[in-house]
Each structure stands twice: as structure tokens, then as C-alpha cells.
Amino acid sequence: MVVFVRETADTMLLLHVAVHEDYAGGGDRADAWVTPRLMAAVRSACRRTRGITKLRLLYPHEAQVRLESTA
């Protein structure tokens, strides 16, 4: 599950990412790379959203990702 919202006109804020423990870093199915795939889907959605140029993450440490235009 991923929860993200438009924080400002140009920034999307990622509020929460959750995966079943089997798919987490130390889980039995960690090799499925669920969390990185979810993050890639969020970045893709942000790139397709008009006006969004940044994705802000609050954890594990606050970070900001600049979104490159594919056009």
C-alpha cells in the first residue's frame, strides 16, 4: 500500500509505504522487490501529473527526489 498526496503545486508527498512482512527486506519473498516497484510506480505517477517536479519522502530520513521529464 502506498499513500501519497499533492503537497504543493509542484511537490507530491509520499506519506506511507507498507508491504507484507514476507516482501520486506528480510522476508522470505524479499527478492520480489515489491517496495522498489511501488516506489517506481509512484515516481511514474508523479511524472504524469501536470506540474509535479518533486517527490518528497519523510522516511527513513526526509529526502526530496527531482523528477526528470521523459519528454
C-alpha positions as a Markdown table, in Angstrom:
| # | Residue | x | y | z |
|---|---|---|---|---|
| 1 | Met | 0.0 | 0.0 | 0.0 |
| 2 | Val | 1.2 | 3.5 | -0.9 |
| 3 | Val | -0.3 | 6.8 | 0.3 |
| 4 | Phe | 0.8 | 10.0 | -1.4 |
| 5 | Val | -0.8 | 13.4 | -1.8 |
| 6 | Arg | -0.1 | 16.6 | -3.7 |
| 7 | Glu | 1.5 | 18.8 | -1.1 |
| 8 | Thr | 2.1 | 21.9 | -3.2 |
| 9 | Ala | 1.6 | 22.9 | -6.8 |
| 10 | Asp | 5.0 | 21.2 | -7.8 |
| 11 | Thr | 5.5 | 18.7 | -5.0 |
| 12 | Met | 4.0 | 15.3 | -4.2 |
| 13 | Leu | 4.4 | 14.0 | -0.7 |
| 14 | Leu | 4.8 | 10.3 | 0.0 |
| 15 | Leu | 3.1 | 9.7 | 3.3 |
| 16 | His | 3.3 | 5.9 | 3.8 |
| 17 | Val | 4.6 | 2.7 | 2.1 |
| 18 | Ala | 3.6 | -0.7 | 3.5 |
| 19 | Val | 4.2 | -4.2 | 2.3 |
| 20 | His | 3.5 | -7.6 | 3.9 |
| 21 | Glu | 6.4 | -8.7 | 6.1 |
| 22 | Asp | 7.2 | -11.6 | 3.6 |
| 23 | Tyr | 8.1 | -9.0 | 1.0 |
| 24 | Ala | 10.0 | -6.6 | 3.3 |
| 25 | Gly | 13.8 | -6.5 | 3.3 |
| 26 | Gly | 14.4 | -9.6 | 5.5 |
| 27 | Gly | 11.3 | -11.5 | 4.3 |
| 28 | Asp | 11.0 | -14.8 | 2.5 |
| 29 | Arg | 10.0 | -13.1 | -0.7 |
| 30 | Ala | 12.2 | -10.0 | -0.5 |
| 31 | Asp | 13.7 | -10.9 | -3.9 |
| 32 | Ala | 10.3 | -9.8 | -5.4 |
| 33 | Trp | 11.4 | -6.2 | -4.9 |
| 34 | Val | 7.9 | -5.0 | -4.1 |
| 35 | Thr | 8.9 | -1.8 | -2.3 |
| 36 | Pro | 11.2 | -0.6 | -5.1 |
| 37 | Arg | 8.5 | -1.4 | -7.6 |
| 38 | Leu | 5.9 | 0.6 | -5.6 |
| 39 | Met | 8.3 | 3.5 | -5.5 |
| 40 | Ala | 8.9 | 3.3 | -9.2 |
| 41 | Ala | 5.1 | 3.4 | -9.7 |
| 42 | Val | 4.8 | 6.5 | -7.5 |
| 43 | Arg | 7.6 | 8.2 | -9.4 |
| 44 | Ser | 5.9 | 7.3 | -12.7 |
| 45 | Ala | 2.5 | 8.7 | -11.5 |
| 46 | Cys | 4.2 | 11.9 | -10.3 |
| 47 | Arg | 5.9 | 12.3 | -13.7 |
| 48 | Arg | 2.5 | 12.0 | -15.4 |
| 49 | Thr | 0.9 | 14.6 | -13.1 |
| 50 | Arg | 0.9 | 18.0 | -14.6 |
| 51 | Gly | 3.1 | 20.5 | -12.6 |
| 52 | Ile | 4.8 | 18.0 | -10.4 |
| 53 | Thr | 8.6 | 18.3 | -10.4 |
| 54 | Lys | 9.4 | 16.9 | -6.9 |
| 55 | Leu | 8.6 | 13.9 | -4.8 |
| 56 | Arg | 9.2 | 14.4 | -1.1 |
| 57 | Leu | 9.8 | 11.4 | 1.2 |
| 58 | Leu | 9.6 | 11.7 | 5.0 |
| 59 | Tyr | 11.3 | 8.4 | 6.0 |
| 60 | Pro | 13.6 | 6.8 | 6.7 |
| 61 | His | 15.1 | 10.3 | 6.5 |
| 62 | Glu | 13.5 | 13.2 | 4.8 |
| 63 | Ala | 14.5 | 13.4 | 1.2 |
| 64 | Gln | 13.4 | 15.1 | -2.0 |
| 65 | Val | 13.6 | 13.5 | -5.4 |
| 66 | Arg | 13.7 | 15.7 | -8.5 |
| 67 | Leu | 11.7 | 14.1 | -11.3 |
| 68 | Glu | 13.3 | 14.2 | -14.7 |
| 69 | Ser | 11.0 | 14.8 | -17.6 |
| 70 | Thr | 10.8 | 12.0 | -20.1 |
| 71 | Ala | 9.5 | 14.3 | -22.8 |
